[in-house]
Amino acid sequence: MLTAKWILGHPCRILAMVAVLGLALLPVTIGGFSRLTPSGFTATGTESDRADHVIEEQFDEPSADLIFLVSGRTSMKYGDAAVAGRALARSVAGQPGVAQVWSYWDTASPALLSADERNALIGVELIGKGAQAVKTAQRIVPGLVGNHGEVTVAAAGPVWSNAEAVRLSREDLRTAELAAAPFVLLILMVALRSVALALLPMVIGVVSVSATLAVLNGLTFVMPVSVFAVNVTAALGFGLSVDYGLLVMMRCREEMALGEGVAEAVVLAVRSAGRAVLFSAATVIACLVTLLIFPVPFLRSLAAGGIAVVTFAALTTVLVYPVLLRFSLLPAARFDRRLFDRVRGTLPLRGRKGSDTPQEISTVPGYSRVWAWLGNAATRRPVLLGASAAVLLLGCAMPLSKAQFGIADERVLPESTQVRKTGERVRTEFPDAAGAELPIVLSVADPRAAGVTANVDRYARRLSSVDGVARVDTITGSYRGGSRVTPPNPALQRFAGEGALLLDVRMPPGSQPPASERLLDQIRALPAFTPRMVGGTTARTADTKTELSRRVPLAALLAGASALLVVLSFTGGLFVSFKTVALAALSLSAGVGCMVPVFQEGNAGMTGFTVTGQLEISMLLLMVCIALGLSVDYEVFLLARIKEQYRATGDSRSSIVHGMACTGRLISASSLVVVTTMSALAMSRVTSLKLLGTGLALTVLLDATLVRALLVPAAMQLAGRANWWLPDWLRHIRYRIRPDSDAMQEWSFPDNLR
């Protein structure tokens, strides 16, 4: 059995196992980043997803994965500019990985030529999807863009936007690591008052994140993994690893200061703080598991990465960290003599063996006079201070009622990027070149049968008369305003498939939600003569939002119940468990509410992103799950010390103040570490990552101040001994599950609360 004593007695075996594991994971890591995908933000299995699969398999609808904007000083219709453009199109067609190419020069389509005739388009469909297409784009685009004598070439398109998102996220990850590491080290140095000891939690963070990156790369062989998973798991894993290491470190130093030897101090610290670490990790994992119920590959890959990094952080803390502490604490303590000078000759808080004399808590290493003062103030005036903090949080949560949600698109990239500028030029100067925005797939036995074409003609006329529809193209012709404007012709035969028929419904240029989504609802409400499915970007976005909204209540219930069960198992108190989940929900609502004026409305003065009038829903769900885990994480740290003191004294108020005084510096340092790592993530140029980093940093800040410093002590003071009440039937269940727990012990409860 792996106990703290066994681990310390076999340090070489532990380090050897870590080395073997590292070598085993190394081959998996190599080359893994090239398989990460920047897509996966839309739900699978929806009507629009099925429609898009049918279109891809049965209809010859080219997919403009890449768009090259070719600009010349003269007309692109003839002369040297036309020759250069035609040669460029042939060059693109000869590139490996290109499925097909179409351009103005081989189609003579006026939709591919600008009004002034000085700009033309080349459309490119690539072989493969996701990471494969991005890799092809990264190979061919850099050699094609730029000045080519008579013409200048710029690139746009969804795949190139994804490729740029990959590039920016990797660069931002390196920048975030370089920016956050010095500040994290400074925070740990201040908290631990030792340079040598401050490095140890960072070592755990590096080990955990490195192992998780290997796992992510291994997962790319069996499931699509988002490129953003690297940024998110790195920030989350580093922050949690430092938190866990800091908790064990401070408890170990406390034991040493109370007279224990190094080895015994490490064992006692792992037994007490290590248990809190495991329960905390279990809570975060339980919250992340709920993301797996959403049919969105992006969320599932981030959930898998988050679960892996939290697991590695907890296991490394309880298995590897004690070995590092065993060989570094004594030299560090000699380097930092003040640790022993401050408390030499004092008695431990719980009393030395054979002594019942308590130690003054002000002599405990890590004791915070500020948090002790906050605890005293909150427990003396619980109604006033608790209500004030609750009102402030509710005020922060009020904008949540105005929240509008959307899905990530190319606007997550900075406006200064060339792909954004080129994409906007394409939409402005080539309004008719865009593909069908609302393709409709009709299920028919024979698309060319007379009865079918008559029904299609009537259905297309009704579609084209819907307000907001610019044009409808199908096998029977093109329609505008309820009338057919183009008769059937051979070019329209591509709309007929095997057992299916396609209608291309085009919206006016520049159509954006919510107008485009209202049009989608109108089209779906229009009766069709046969079963039909609507696909396209607008439909996939709307279906994703609907699917996520439908499953959010279940996810919230599972996350809340999981957190409740973990805290209940840890504390054995029913009220304190419900209080933990309720206050976490309040702080989460406040954090998400603050994102509305910042990212949805752009009223907070924050720059570096495009205000779209919506919040990216996938990142918000991820943010809520992580923030809930972190909130319960800090609560577990605090309740562990309050519960320990309450069992020793039976006095509720002094236990609350003691717990806050002993964990205040830990919570401050831990929250500052998370805020620092997430603030570095908020510096990203990708709006989705900026939203996640800003939201988590602000939510953790609110939780560590208003909730942890005021609301928690106020609520626990008002509840008194009822904090730890548990019905007899639950107490027996808890004892059967954990016979070594304190479930059957008497905690100085009055008879009516036992």
Secondary structure, DSSP 8 states (H G I E B T S, - for coil): ---HHHHHH-HHHHHHHHHHHHHHHHHHHTTGGGG-BS---S-SSSHHHHHHHHHHHHS-----SEEEEEEESS-SSSHHHHHHHHHHHHHHHTSTTEEEEEEHHHH--GGGB-TTSSEEEEEEEESS-HHHHHHHHHHHSTTTSEEETTEEEEEESHHHHHHHHHHHHHHHHHHHHHHHHHHHHHHHHHHHS-HHHHHHHHHHHHHHHHHHHHHHHHHTTTS--BTHHHHHHHHHHHHHHHHHHHHHHHHHHHHHHTT--HHHHHHHHHHHHHHHHHHHHHHHHHHHHGGGGS--HHHHHHHHHHHHHHHHHHHIIIIIHHHHHHHHHHHHHHH-THHHHHHTT---TT--TT------GGGSTT--HHHHHHHHHHHHSHHHHHHHHHHHHHHHHGGGGG--EE---GGGS-TTSHHHHHHHHHHHH-TT-S--SEEEEEE-S-TTSHHHHHHHHHHHHHHHTSTT--EEEETTEEEETTEEEE---GGGGGGB-SSEEEEEEE--TT--TTHHHHHHHHHHHS--SS-EEE-SHHHHHHHHHHHHHHHHHHHHHHHHHHHHHHHHHHH--HHHHHHHHHHHHHHHHHHHHHHIIIIIS--S---SS---SSEEHHHHHHHHHHHHHHHHHHHHHHHHHHHHHHHHH--HHHHHHHHHHHHHHHHHHHHHHHHHHHHHHHT-SSHHHHHHHHHHHHHHHHIIIIIIIIIHHHHHHHHGGGGG---HHHHHHHHHH-TTSSTTS--S--GGG-
